Amino acid sequence: SPPEEVEDASEPIKRDRSHLENTLKLNEDKPADEVSGVLQRLRKIYHSSIKPLEHSYRYNELRQHEITDGEITSKPMVLFLGPWSVGKSSMINYLLGLDDTPYQLYTGAEPTTSEFTVIMHGPKLKTIEGIVMAADSARSFSPLEKFGQNFLEKLIGIEVPHKLLERVTFVDTPGIIENRKQQERGYPFNDVCQWFIDRADLIFVVFDPTKLDVGLELEMLFRQLKGRESQIRIILNKADSLATQELMRVYGALFWSLAPLINVTEPPRVYVSSFWPHEYHPDTHKELFLKEEISLLEDLNQVIENRMENKIAFIRQHAIRVRIHALLVDRYLQTYKDKMTFFSDGELVFRDIVEDPDRFFIFKSILAKTNVSKFDLPNREAYKDFFGINPITSFKLLSQQCSYMGGCFLEKIEKAITRELPDLLGSIGLGKKPNVLSCDVTGCGETPKNRYRKP
C-alpha cells in the first residue's frame, strides 16, 4: 500500500561495516594460552618481588592505588568522555553493531547517560549492578567501593557476547553538563573520572561541532588528563552534519578553545568523522570521513595488540614508584634515628624533618642513588599527610627487610625492574620478531616510547 512505501523511503540507509570487521580483525582467532602464560608470570613477579615492599611501606596510603589481580589480568580499557549528547553512546553502539538490537545503549538528544556504563564481554547479554561489580574481586572494579553507595548506584555493567569485547572493555561516562554543580551528582564525579582516566589505555574525548563551549567542568577534566596526552584522542563527531567550509571553521575553533588546556608540544590526534551506522550525508567528504574512521580503528587495534607490553610497562612503572617511596621512607627513618638522643622528644624531632626535608637532604640523597629521575619523585607535601597517618616508628629500615630464605625486599624489586620485567617484555617479542629484545625497541627503559604516535 502507498503509505508503507513512503515510510520505507524515509528509513535511513545503513552504511557498509566490512571495514570495521577487517581493521579490528574480528574474524581472526588469537591463541589465548600465550597471553595467560605471560600474565601468570607477571602476577608472580608482582606478588613475590613488588608487593612485599609495597605492603611494608604502605604505598597504597600515599598513592591510593592498590593493584589487584583483576587489574593485572584485565583487558585494555577504552574510556569515552565529553559533553552530553555528542554521540558517545551512539559511537559504542556503532563500533559493536548494537543498533536495533536488544543490547543497544540508550541514546537521545537530551542528557541520557547518567551512569558510568562498563561494556564488557560475556557469554550472553546480562546487566550487572554496580554493587555486584564492586563486590567481585576477580573483576578490576572492586576499588570503586571507596566512592560510596551513591556512586555504585550510578555504575552499571553490561555483558555482551561480541568478538571485540573479548579483547577490550568500553566505558561510557555521563556527559559533562557545564551549568551543573558537582554536588548535584551526589558523588565525587571528578574523582571517579580520575580513577577511570588512570586506568584507561585509550581515552576518546568526543565533541559535537554544534556544541563547542568549553566550560569549567570540561576545563577540570582536561586538567585531570595532564600527563596522559599520549592516550588521548579527540573526536569531532557528526562531521557530516556540516558543510565543508563550516567544518573547517569548527575544527579551528575546537583547537583554539582546547589549546590553553593541552600544553604539549605535539597536540593530540583529532579524528573528524561521523560515528554512527547511517550513511554519510550526501555532498560531504565521505572518503575523508571513512579514512579518518579507519585510522581511529587502527589506533584502537594498536592498543589491543600492545596489551601485554603496556601491562608489563605499567607494572614496571608502578615498581619504580614503590622503590622510590621505600627509599624515601627509609631515608626519613634513618635521619630520625640519627637525630634522636636519649633526651629527645621523638615527635618534635620528626616534625622538624617532615617540615623541611631539604635541610636534611632527604630528597637529594635519593637522587644521588642510581637511576632515580627527579621527575619521578613524589610531592614532599604528600609525605606530611602520609606520616600524619603512619607514624615513622611503625616502619623498619630497608636493611632490616631481609630474610635468609627470601633475600632482601629492595634487591628483589630492583631485580624485577632491571631484569625480570624487561626479560618478560622481550619474551613477548620472540614470537613476532626474534631480534627485538633491546630496550630501545621495547621501551623498557625509564621513559617508555609512545607506541601510539604515528611515525
ZIKA-V660795 format. One record per residue. PSI is psi in degrees with one decimal (NA if undefined). OMEGA is omega as a letter, one per 40 degrees, with the letter a starting at -180 (none if undefined). Layout:
psi;omega
PSI;OMEGA
PSI;OMEGA
This chain:
psi;omega
149.0;a
-44.6;a
-37.3;a
-38.8;i
-40.1;i
-40.9;a
-43.3;a
-39.8;a
-31.1;a
-9.4;i
122.3;a
143.5;a
135.6;i
143.5;i
162.0;a
139.7;a
7.0;a
-32.9;a
-29.0;i
-49.4;a
-45.7;a
-48.3;a
-39.4;a
4.1;i
48.6;a
-15.1;a
1.0;a
141.8;i
134.1;a
137.2;i
121.7;a
-27.5;a
-34.9;a
-45.1;a
-46.4;a
-30.9;i
-45.5;i
-40.6;i
-38.7;i
-42.4;i
-38.0;i
-43.0;i
-41.4;a
-45.6;i
-43.7;a
-48.4;a
-35.2;a
-31.4;a
-21.7;a
-44.7;a
-40.3;a
-41.9;a
-39.1;i
-42.6;a
-46.4;a
-35.2;a
16.5;i
51.1;a
-32.9;a
-31.7;i
-28.3;a
-44.7;a
-12.0;a
39.9;a
98.5;i
133.9;a
120.6;i
163.7;i
-35.8;i
-35.8;a
-35.2;i
-39.0;a
-1.5;a
157.1;i
164.2;i
145.0;a
131.3;i
123.3;a
133.0;i
119.2;a
163.3;i
172.2;a
168.8;i
151.9;i
41.2;i
-4.0;i
24.3;a
-50.0;a
-38.7;i
-37.6;a
-41.5;i
-44.8;i
-41.9;a
-47.8;a
-34.7;a
-0.9;a
38.5;a
-5.3;a
142.2;i
24.6;i
163.9;i
-16.8;a
-14.9;a
145.3;i
145.3;a
132.2;a
158.5;i
176.6;a
-31.8;a
167.7;i
112.1;a
-36.9;a
107.6;i
-3.0;a
163.0;i
114.3;a
122.4;i
118.3;a
114.0;a
175.1;a
145.0;i
159.6;a
-30.3;i
162.3;a
128.9;a
140.8;i
136.3;a
129.4;i
147.9;i
-37.2;a
-37.2;i
-41.2;i
-42.9;a
-27.9;a
-18.4;a
105.7;a
-16.5;i
-24.0;i
166.3;a
17.1;a
3.2;a
-32.6;i
-14.6;a
-12.2;i
-28.5;a
-13.7;i
0.8;i
164.5;a
-36.5;i
-41.2;i
-43.7;a
-27.1;i
-19.0;i
13.4;i
132.9;a
142.9;i
140.5;i
123.0;i
131.4;a
133.4;i
84.6;a
138.7;a
-44.8;a
-35.4;a
-9.7;i
-19.5;a
-8.9;a
154.4;i
135.1;i
144.3;i
118.5;i
135.9;a
157.9;i
140.3;a
151.1;i
126.5;i
113.0;a
-32.2;a
20.2;a
138.2;i
148.1;a
-34.4;a
-31.1;a
-20.3;a
-21.9;i
4.5;i
162.5;a
85.1;a
-47.8;a
-39.0;i
-39.8;i
-44.6;i
-44.0;a
-40.8;a
-45.9;a
-39.3;i
-42.7;a
-25.2;a
-4.3;a
140.3;i
-24.9;i
135.0;a
113.6;i
115.7;i
112.1;a
136.0;i
152.2;i
130.2;a
-19.3;a
-5.7;a
80.4;a
16.5;a
123.0;i
108.9;a
-165.6;a
-41.6;a
-35.5;i
-38.9;i
-44.3;i
-41.9;a
-44.0;a
-30.3;i
-37.9;i
-21.9;a
-3.9;i
136.2;i
-10.5;i
20.9;a
-34.9;a
-17.6;i
-13.4;a
135.7;i
129.8;i
133.3;a
119.5;i
96.8;a
172.7;i
33.4;a
-23.7;a
5.6;i
-2.5;a
153.0;i
155.3;a
-47.7;a
-41.9;a
-40.1;a
-39.4;i
-38.6;i
-43.9;a
-40.7;i
-45.3;i
-42.0;a
-36.4;a
-46.5;i
-39.4;a
-44.2;a
-24.3;a
-22.1;a
-46.7;a
-18.8;a
-20.6;a
98.7;a
75.8;i
154.4;a
-35.8;a
115.7;a
154.9;i
157.2;i
133.9;i
129.8;i
129.3;a
110.5;i
-166.6;a
104.3;a
81.4;i
170.1;a
-12.0;a
153.6;a
147.1;i
152.1;i
142.9;i
159.3;i
27.9;i
172.0;a
73.1;a
-45.0;a
-43.9;i
-47.5;a
-37.8;a
-41.9;i
-42.8;i
-40.8;a
-41.9;i
-39.3;i
-43.2;a
-40.3;i
-36.4;i
-39.6;i
-46.2;a
-41.9;a
-37.7;i
-42.4;i
-41.1;i
-44.4;a
-34.7;a
15.7;a
-49.4;a
-42.8;i
-43.8;a
-38.0;i
-48.1;a
-42.4;i
-37.9;a
-45.7;a
-36.6;a
-41.7;i
-40.6;i
-43.7;a
-39.5;i
-42.5;a
-40.4;i
-42.4;a
-44.8;i
-42.7;i
-44.4;a
-42.5;i
-39.1;a
-47.0;a
-41.6;i
-41.2;a
-42.7;i
-43.9;a
-42.0;i
-44.6;i
-42.8;i
-46.0;a
-38.0;i
-35.5;a
-19.8;a
135.4;i
178.3;a
-32.3;a
-2.5;a
152.0;i
109.4;a
-41.5;a
-42.4;i
-43.6;a
-46.3;a
-33.0;i
-40.8;i
-45.6;a
-44.6;a
-36.5;a
-35.5;a
71.8;a
-26.0;a
-29.6;i
-26.6;a
12.3;i
33.6;a
-51.2;a
-37.5;i
-39.2;a
-29.0;i
-39.8;i
-29.6;a
-21.1;i
160.5;a
151.1;i
50.9;i
124.1;a
142.9;i
-20.9;i
-16.0;i
-8.2;a
135.1;i
168.4;i
133.4;a
-28.8;i
-35.5;a
-29.5;a
-24.0;i
-48.1;i
-42.6;a
-47.5;a
-15.7;i
-32.4;a
-33.8;a
101.3;a
142.8;a
-31.4;a
-9.1;a
1.7;a
158.1;i
155.6;i
153.6;i
-36.5;a
-18.8;i
-2.4;a
55.3;a
150.1;i
157.8;a
-43.1;a
-41.7;a
-9.6;a
-167.6;a
139.5;a
-45.4;a
-43.2;i
-38.3;a
-41.8;a
-34.8;i
-36.8;i
-39.1;i
-42.6;a
-43.2;a
-27.4;a
-58.5;a
-47.8;a
-43.9;i
-36.0;i
-39.9;i
-39.8;i
-41.9;i
-36.8;a
-26.2;i
-39.4;a
-17.8;a
-42.8;a
-36.3;a
-60.3;a
105.6;a
-29.4;a
1.9;a
79.1;i
-1.9;a
152.8;a
-21.6;i
-37.8;a
-44.7;a
-12.5;i
34.6;a
5.5;i
-172.7;a
-32.9;a
97.1;a
145.3;i
151.4;i
103.1;a
-8.1;a
-5.1;a
133.7;i
134.8;a
NA;none
